[in-house]
Amino acid sequence: MNLLSAENLSKAYGERILFSGLTFGINQGQKIALVARNGTGKSTLLDILAGKQPADEGQVILRKGLKIGYLEQEPGLDPGLTVSQTLFASDNEVVKIIARYEAALERPEDEKAYQKAFEAMERANAWDLETRFRQILSKLDLHDYKARVDELSGGQKRRLALAHVLIETPDLLILDEPTNHLDLEMIEWLETYFKQHTGTLFMVTHDRYFLDRVCNQILELEEGTLHTYRGNYSDYLLEKEARETLMQVTAQKTRALYKKELEWMRRQPKARTTKSKARIEDFHTLKDRALQRRRAHEVELEINMERLGTKVVELHNVSKHYGERDLFSDFTYHFKRGERIGLVGKNGSGKSTFLELVCGHLPPDTGKVVHGETLKIGYYTQKGLMVDPGKRVIDVIREFGDYIPLKKGRQLSAQQLLERFLFDRKQQYDFIEKLSGGEKKRLFLCTVLIQNPNFLILDEPTNDLDIITLNVLENFLLDYPGTLLIVSHDRYFMDKITDHLFVFDGKGKVADFPGNYSDFRIFRQETEQQVTGNGTPQEGREEREAPKGRKAKLTYSQQRELQTLEKEIARLEDRKRELEALFTNPQLPGEELNDLSREMSEVIKDLEEKTGRWFELSAIEEA
């Protein structure tokens, strides 16, 4: 059953055309995601579908009586209402019945009102919805029903708006970045919720695991054209690759035909017959197709950043408290060159505070933070970039640097870096005010990267970035030779970029997990399965004593440690060979020779320790 039809939708702001002639439909039970670059009008299109603003041309046709729920990026909540008042501000009669029942629970002395509300719940069979209502609020960490909206943080407001549209149970849910401001546990709960949801979804999200596990159709808006892909995100990637391969083959044939026709144009007689005029017109059409350039943004860089010494950042028994709550206590860690560490934990568990402490922007309550002499930190924060209005994009980035030095004497200029992050030459000379929220985040990333840091700290770098930009950022970071410390709720991003995790439990402990987020999720699920009803860990199948005649094998954690050690040993051996090659240079200055000698000692020591541990674990595995 068709719920909504969009016919020939067009929208422009001044001379900037966002989209034109878009036509598609949404049928009952479909779970559709819209994929496009930042600045191409995704949020504007959602506004038009939800009736928040009109299209310049075209129309949206809704099935009679269709009820739409819309989660906006910036929800327009009434600041004077409480959480409960916001949730129950509804035209849904069952929601109104639950609101009266919840109000009666607040006044137990009024037995008559309670009895009336209870009977209404019975008649409407509203108990299942009331149970779901409480589950939604619990999972989204909204416990204070009396808190006013204007007292909530930005993240709490987003979660409140999400809870409101979920409780409404509309026929069609339109969602603009539903996973923003959710921690990883909330995202996984929402993922499960929508997988079981029998309603219809139309969403914009950059969370690729979410797309993979929830959606059954992808719409891609690319250069003004809408492409439809059946299936989830993985299916979309395969079909897109096949489509682009076909386009490349077609483009090659078109260019060959263009070359042939160009030769004919150059030697044709002056007489213009009807047939030759038609061929000339076809030639110009062919020329446009042949010379059309597809944008490909593959990052393959050899960055020549300032070399990190043996001392990077050292944390010695650091602690930080918030009121009476311990965020982390007595934590010691020495960061190493080339490490890629992700931080995971619930919202409010201390991840962003930890980054501030590592940077030196925030002092620890106890312990000390020591920075190496050659350390150069690049810090991308959630606060964003503060820029005076009236500046152009290229001028903003040049305030931070003109180029990134590459190996073999090459450079990546500010203009080239902006191009890699999808700012074309025309857009580089636009005023900053014209940029969308995602484009401003992209520009902020460029201002951090142009400074060529050797220790890069990223706090939620994936928020508000489209999938295309995320791929560009991931490729850049995969080429980045320095140390990385990242907080992100994008599980796909974390899996691709990080080697191990700091896990914040929210009670003052930080655990070092040897693997990426998917590894951690599997480990956590297995651990939870081994927990008894009273919360005491059972002896797991890997941990418990092996039966007689069988020797103990590796635990899951040990397996992950063994895999990590293999990568680390290979990396250290590569570095050892590089250093040995450098020692053969007779022109090497004495001071640099001393630095290399100290680094070689550290590498050999580290290699011996890791190799020894690898032999220990291998012996257990092979026993």
N, C-alpha and C positions, 0 to 999 in steps of 0.2 A: 504494500500500500504506500503510495506516494504521500509524504507529509509536507514537503516543501519543494518548490521549483524556482530556480533562479534563471531568468531569461535575459540574455544580452546586457548584463550589468556593466556599467562603466562608471569610473570615478576619477576625477582629476582635481588637483589643487593648483590653481593658476596654470602655468605652462607644464607642470609636472603631471603626467598621466600615470596613475597607479595601475589601473587595469582597464580593459576595454573588451566588450562583447563576451563576457563570461556567461556560460550556460551550463547548468548541471542540476541534478536533482538529489534529494535525500529521501530514502525509503525507510519504512519502519524496520527496526532491528539492525540497521546499518551502524557501524562505528567507524566514522570517517575522520581522517586527519588531513589537514591542509599544510603542505610543506612549501616554503618559499623563502627567499632572502629577506633580511630586514629591509624595511623601507619600501617594499612592494605592495603594501596595503592589506596585509593579513588581518590586522585588528579592525581596520576600516570595513573590510568585507564582512567580518563577524557582526559589527555594529549594524550594517545594512540588513543582514539576515534576521537579526533580532529586533529590527524596527527602531533602532536608536537613532539612525540618521538615514536620509534618503540617498538613493543612487542618482547620479547625473542623468543616466539613461537606463532603460530596462526596468524590470519589475520583479518582485518576489511574490509568488503565489503560495498561500498557506492553505492546508486542508481546513475545512470549516471546523471551528472549535478547538484547533490545535493550541496546546499549552506549551510555551517555550520557557525554559530556565536558562539564564545567561550569566556566566561568570566572567566579569570584565577584569582586565589587568589592574585597573584602578577602580575598585568598586565604590559606588556612590552611596555609602551607608550614612544614615542619619546620626550625627555625632551626639545628639541628645538622648538617644535610646540606649537601653541596657542590652546586654547580650541576649537575654531571653526575649525581650520585646522585639529585637531585630529578627530573631529566629521565627517568632510566631506572627510577624507582620505578613499575613498570607490571605489569599482568597480561597485557599483550599479548606473546605468545611471540616475535614478530618483533622487537619492541623489546628484549626480553631478549637475543636473539641479537646485535643491534647493540651492546648494552651490553658483552657479552663480547668482541666484536671490538674495540671502542674501548679496553677494558682491555688487550687483548693488544698493541695498538699502543703502549701506554705501557711495555711490557716487551719490547722487540725481542730481548733476549738469550734469552728463552724461546721458542725456535723451535717446539717441540712445541705449546705453548698457542696460538701464532699460527696454526699450520697447522690446528689443530682448529677455531679460531674462523673462519678463512677458509673452510673446507669447509662449516661450518654456514651461513655467509652464502650460499654457492653453492646449497646444497640448498633454502634458504628463499627464494631469489631476492630477497634483501633489499637489493640494491645501490641500487635506485631509492629506497627509503625512507631509506637511509643518506645518499644525495645530498640528498634533501629535508630530512633532519634537519640537515645542515650548512648548507643554504641558509637554513632558518628561523632558526638561531642567528646566522648572519651578518647577516641582514636586521634582526633584533631587537637587534643589538649586544650579544650575549652571547658574549664570546670567552674569558673566564677561567673554564674549566670547574671549576677547583679552588677558586674563591672560595666561602666559606660563606654560606648564606642570610642569617644574622644580620649579615653585613658589607655586604649590598646595600642600596641606597636603596629607597624606596618604589616608584619607577618601575621599577627593575630587577626587583624582586619581581613586579610586575604582568606585565612582559614574560616573565619566567621561567615564571610560571603559564600565560600564553598559549602559549608555546612547548610546554609540557608537554601541554596539551590538543590542540594541532595535531598533535604527533608521535604521539599515541595513536590517531589516525584512528578516532574513534567513529562509530557510526551516526547519532547526533543530537548536535549541538553546541549547548549553551545558553550564551549569552554575555551577561554584564552589563557594559555599556560597554566593549567590546573596544578602542576607540581611545584610551581614557584613558592618559596617560603615554607616548603614542607621538608622535614628531615627524612632520612632514608627509610625509617620504619613507617612513617606516614605514607610515603610514596608507595611502598610495597603493599600497605593495606588498601590504598586507593586503587591500585592496580588490580588487586584481587576483587575489590568491590565492583569495579567496572567489568571485569571478566564475567562475573556472575549476573551483572545487570542486564535485564531483558529489554530495556528501553533503547532509545536511539541517541547516538552521540555524534557531534560535529565539533572537532577541536583543533586548536593550534598548540603544539607542544614541541620542544626541542629534545625531550627525553626519549632517546631511541629505544631503550628497553621497554618503556611504557608503550611506545608505538608498536613494538614487536609483539607484545603480549596482550594488547587490548584491541587494536584496530584491525578491521578486515577490508579496508580500502584506503588508498592514499591518493589525494589530489595534489599535484605539483604545479604551482604557478611559476612558469619560467619564461622570462622575456615576453610577458603579455599573453602567453599561450598556456592553456590548462591541459595537463596530461593526467589521464586516469590510470591507476594501477590497482588491480585486484589483489587482495591478500594483505599481509602485514608488512612491516618495514624491511625484513629480509627479502621478501618477494619483490618489493619495490626496488631494492638495490639490484637484484638480478635482472628484472625487466628493464630498468633504466639503463643498465650496462648494455643489454642487448639492443635497445633502441638507439643508444649513442653509437654503437658499433655499426648499425645499419646506416645511421646518418653519415658516419665517416666514409663508408663505402659509396654512398650516394653522392657525397660531396666530392670524392675523388673522380667519379664518373662525370659529375657536373663540370669540374675544373678542366677535365680532358676535352669535354664537348665545347666548353668556353674557348679553350685554346684553338680548337679547330675552326670555330665560328669567327674568332678574332682574325685568323689568317684570311678567311673569306671576306670579312669586312674590309680588310686592308687592300685587297686586290680586286674588289667588285667594280664593275663598270659604273659610270656616272648615271646611266639611265635607271630610273626607279620604276620597275614594274610592280604590279599589285602583289605578286608573289614575293619579290625581293623586299618590299616594304614590310610585309608581314614577318619575313625572316629577320629583318632589322629590329622590329619590335620584340620578337622572341629573344633576340640576342641580348637586348638590354635587361629583360627579365632574368635571363640566364646569368648575366653578369652580376646582378644583385645577389642571386643565390650563391654563385661561385665565390664571391668575395666576402660573404658573410662570415664573420669570425665567431667561433664558439669560445667562450671564456673558460679557460682551464687554469686552475690555481693549485698546481702541485708544488709543494715547498721542498726544495732539495738544497739545503744550505750547509756550508762548512763555516760555522761562525768562529771567528778568531777572537774570543773574549779574553779578558785579562786573566792570567793563570791564577788559580786558587792555590794557596800554600797548603802545607800539611794540616794546619789548624784552620778550620772553617768556622763553625759555631759550636761552642761547648756549653752545655747546661749542667750545672753542678747543684744537685739537690734543690731544684727550684720548686717553689710552692706559690699558689695564688688562691686567695679566698674571695668570695663575694658574700658580704654579710657574714652569716654563720656557716655558710656552705663552702666546702672545699671543692674548687674546680679541679686542681691537681696538686699533689703533695709529694715532696722529696723525689722529684723526677730528675734523673741523670741521663744524659745522652750526648754523644759527640758526633755531630754530623760529618759525613765523609763526602769527598768529591764525587760528583756524578750520581749521588743518591736521588731517588724519586719516591717521596713519601706522601701518602694521602692521610688526611685526618678524618675520622668518622666518629659519630656520636650524635645523640639527640640534640635538638635545639636547646641552647642554654647550658650545654655541658662544658663549655670553656674553650672551644676550638679557635674562635676568632681572638679571644684573649691570649691564647698560646702564641698565635702568630705575632701579635703586638709585642709580646714579651721577647720572642726570638729576634724581632727587628731591633729591639732596644727602645721602642716607643713607650714601653710600660715596664716599670721595675718589678722584680719578683718580691713577694712578701718575705720569703727566706731563700737562701742560696744565691747563686750568682750566674750571670750570663757572660761568656767571654767570646769576643769576636776576633777572628784572625786578621793579621795586618793587611792582607791583600783582598779582604772581603769587600764585595760591592753588591749590595742588596737592591733588587727591584721588587717593589711591593704593589700589587694590584689589590685595592680594597673594595668593599661593598659600597663605600660612600660615593664612589664615582669621581669624576674629574670636575674640578671647579674652574670654570673658564669665563673670562669677561665676555659679555655679548659684543658682537660686532667684529669678532675675529674669524678668519678663514681657517679651514681645516688644516691646510699645509702650514700655516703660520703657527698653529697650536703645537704641532709635532716638532717643528724646528726649534721651538723654545727649549726642548729637551735634548735635541741632538740632530745632527745633519746626516749621519749615516751609521751603519753597523759594519765594522771591519770584518771581512771574510778572509779566508786563507788564500795564499798565493798572491797577496797584494790587492785583491779585489775588494769592492765595497758594495753594500746594499744601501742605496740612498733613502732619504726620508720618503721621497716620491715613490720609489720602488716598493718600500715596505707597505705604504698605504695601498698600492695597487695589489699587493699580495693579500691584503686584508679587505679586498673588494671595494676600495674607493678608486673609481676611475679618475682620469686626469681632470675631467670637468667637475666632478664632485669635490675634488681636492681644493677647488677654489670657491666652493659654496661657503656661506656663513654658517657658523656652528649652530645657530638657531634653527636651521632648516633640517637638521639631522633628527631621525627618530631615536627612541630610547635605546634600541639595540645598536644603532650606528654610533651613538655616543659611547657605548660600552666598548665597541670595536676600536674607536679612536683612543680611548683610555688605555687599552691594551697596547696599542702602537706606541704611545708615549712612554710606557714602561719598558717595552722591548728595545726602543731606539737608544736607550741609555746603556745597553749592552751589559747587564748585570751578570755576575757569575754565581749568584744565589737568588733564585727567583721564587717569590712567595705570592701565591694566588689565592685570594679569598672569594669563592663563588664566581670564578671567571666565566662560567657557562650561562649564568642567569641572563635572560633576554637576548641571547645570541641564537641565530637561526642555525639549522643543521649544516648548511653549506659553510658558514663561518666556523662552526665547531670543527669541521673536517680540516679547514685551513689551520686553525689553532693547534689541533692535535699533530698535524704534520710538522708544524714549526717546533713544537715541544719535543717531538721524537728526534729532531735534529739538534736540539739544544744540548750542549755539552756540560752545562753547569749542574748545580744542585737544585732540586725542585721540592717545594713544600706546598701542598695543595689542600684546600678545603673545597669540596664540591658535592652537591647532591645528585650529580649526573653520574649514574653508575657505569654507563658505557664509557664515558670519558675517564673515570677513575680506573677502570679495568685496562684501558688502552695505555695509560700514561704511567701509572704508579707500579712500583715493585714491592713495596710493603706498606703497612698501615700503622698509625698510632690510633688506638681505639680508646675513646674517652667514655667511661662508664657513668659519668655524672655524679660520682660519689668520691671523687678525689684520686681515682686510679687511672693510669694511662698504660695500656698494654701494647707491646710491639708485636704485631702479627705479621708473619713471613709469607705474604701473598697479596693478591689484589682483592677488590671488593667481592667478586663472585666467589672466590675461595673462602673469604671470611663468612659470607652468607651460608655456604654449605657447612662450614665448620660450626657456625652458631646453631643451625638447624639440627645437626647431629648432637650437639651438646644438649639442646633443649629436649631432644628425644630421650636422653639418658638421665633426665631429672625426674625424680619421684614426685608424687603429689605433695609432699611436705617441703619440696624445694631442695632436697639433698641430692647431690649428684650420685647416680648409680655408677657402678663400675662399668665403663663402656666396653664394647666388644674388643676394641683395640687395647684398652688400658688394663682390663682385668688380667689376672694371672693366667698364663696359658696352661691348658691341660697337660698332664704328664705325657711325655713323648713328643710335645710340641714346644718349640722355643718362641719367645715373644718376638713380635714383629714391630715395625715402626708405628707410632701413633700418627694421627692425621697431621698434627702440628709438626712432628718430626719429618714426615714426608715433604711438607711444604718447606721446611728448613733445608732439607737435602737439595731440593730443586733450586732454592734461592742460592745456596752455597755454590752449586755448579755454575750458575750465572756469574756470581761474584768472583769465583776463582778464574773463570775465563777472562773476565774484565781485568783482573789484577795481572794475569799473565801477559795480556796485551799491553798493559801500561808498562810492565817491566821491560818488555822488548823495545817499546818506544824510548824508554829512558836509556837503555843500553846503546841504542842507536845515537842518541844525543851525546853520550859520553865520547863518541868517536870524533866529535868535532874539535879540531885543535884550536879553533878561534874562540872557543867558549870562554866568556869572562869568568874570573875567579869567584865573584859573588854568586853568579848564576850556577856555577859548578857546585858550590856549597849547598845551594837550595836543592839542586837535583840529587845530590848525595843524601841529604836528609829525607827527601821524598822516596828515594830508592830504599833506604832503611825501613821506612814506614811500610812501603809496599811489600818488601820481603817478609817483615814481621807479620803483617796482616795475612799474607799468602800462606805462611806457615801455620798460623792459628786456624784459618779456615780449612786448609787441607787436612790438618789433624782432626778437626771436627767432622769433616766429610768422611774420613776413614772410619771414625767411630760409628757414624750412622750407617755407612755402607756395610760394616761388619754385622750390625743388628739386622739389616734388611736381608742379607744373604745367609743369615744363620738358619 
